[in-house]
Amino acid sequence: MRAAIQNLEESKIREVANAGMGRGDVLAFWFGESDEVTPEFIRQAAIESLQRGETFYSHNLGLPELREAIAGYMSGLHGAIGVERIAVTSGGVNALMLAVQALVEAGDEVVAVTPVWPNLTAQPAIMGARLRCVPLQPVKGEWTLDLDALRAAVTPATRLLIVNSPNNPTGWTLTRAEQQAIVEHCRSTGTWILADEVYERLYYAGDTENGSAPSFLDVTEPDDRLVVVHSFSKSFLMTGWRLGWLVMPPSLTHHMGKLLEFNTSCASVFTQRAGVVAVQRTAEITPRVVAHLKACRDTLVPLLQAVPGVQVAPARGGMYAFFRLQGFDDSLDAAKRLVVEAGLGLAPGNAFGPEAQGWLRWCFASKDPGRLVEGVDRLKRWLAAP
Ligand SMILES: Cc1ncc(COP(=O)(O)O)c(C=O)c1O
C-alpha cells in the first residue's frame, strides 16, 4: 500500500453520519445534496435509452450528442465554447480526479484555497503532490480571500492552483476582478488553474449578466492553462447519476480521452442520454432549483443569525450555511453531540480545513423549508439545555 493512500483521512462527515446510524429521527443536513428527486422528464430519457437497448460503451469523451449539448449550454453562459474542449465524466469528483491525474506529478507543488470540500485536497495527495493551503479569512461570519497572500503562495514552482468558487462549505465566491488577477498571476508563473465551478448556477448575488457566478471561462482564452470542472449533480438534481464534465484547452482533450479509458472508459450511456435532456431543458429545471435554494437560504440564515452565539453570513453561492458556534471549539465533537443529543445532522467545519475548526456546515437544499425551521428549533433547544 502506498503511504499516500494509507495516510488518507477518513471522511469526518461520514463519521458524524455514522454516529446517527439507525436513528430515523435525525434531521440530516450533513451531505451536499437536495432531497428532491430528479425531474421526471430526465428520468424518462434514461428509461427510454435502456428500453432501446443502449447498454454498450460510448466514446471515451462521451456521446457526441451530449458533448454538443454541453458545448451549447456552456456557450450560452460563457460565449463560444467548442465541443473540442468538452469531456463527459462520471460525476464532478471523477472530473476533478482526471484533471489532477493529467496535470500533477508526484512531488509537484499544488496550492489550494481552503476551507474546501475535502476531495479537492485529497486528490493531489493521492497523486503524491505537496499541498500548500491558502486559507480564506472569516470576517463577521463571511469568508474572504486575501488576494496578496494567494499571489505570494503561487510561484513558478506551483504546478496547479485549485479553487472552488462558489465554495463548499463557505459560500465564498470569487469576483470577476479577482479571477482576472489570478489568471494574470498564473500566466506569469506558468501555473495551471483547476476551477471547480460545480455550483456556478447556484448563485444569489444577482450581480452578473447571466445570473451565474463569475467563471474563469469568462476571463480566459481557450489555450490558457485552465481546466474547469462541472457536474449534473447540483443544478439538475442528479447526484446519484454520477455525471459531470470537463472544459479544457483543446490540446488536452485527446489525452484526457486516453486517461478516461483507464479510469472509467466512459460514463454510462443511459445516464448520458438523461444528461442531454437535462442541459437542453435547463430552463425548466435550474431557475426553479435556484429560486427554491435562495428561499431556503433566506429562511435558514436569519433564523441562525438570531441564535445567540452563532455567527453566519448569507452564502453568495452554493447550498450551505457555514456558521461559527461560540463555545464549541471542536467541530467534530459538536457535530456528533448534535446528532446524538438533538437529532440534528450537520457537517463539522474542520472536515474542510483546520482554519474552520469551530464551524459547522448546514446544507439548506431542503424540499420542505419547514425542516430547516425545525432544525434551528432543535439547535436552540440543545443550546438551552443544561
Ligand atoms: C465543490 C464540489 N465539487 C465537486 C463535487 C462533486 O459532485 P459530483 O461528483 O456529485 O458531481 C461536489 C459535491 O458535493 C462539491 O461540493
The ligand as a Gaussian input file, in Angstrom:
#p B3LYP/6-31G(d) Opt

LIG

0 1
 C      -17.095000      21.565000      -4.505000
 C      -17.577000      20.285000      -5.090000
 N      -17.012000      19.834000      -6.201000
 C      -17.414000      18.701000      -6.787000
 C      -18.424000      17.959000      -6.250000
 C      -18.734000      16.679000      -6.953000
 O      -20.003000      16.459000      -7.300000
 P      -20.405000      15.154000      -8.094000
 O      -19.283000      14.185000      -8.025000
 O      -21.637000      14.656000      -7.428000
 O      -20.657000      15.604000      -9.479000
 C      -19.044000      18.367000      -5.064000
 C      -20.080000      17.567000      -4.413000
 O      -20.513000      17.793000      -3.324000
 C      -18.606000      19.576000      -4.474000
 O      -19.148000      20.039000      -3.348000

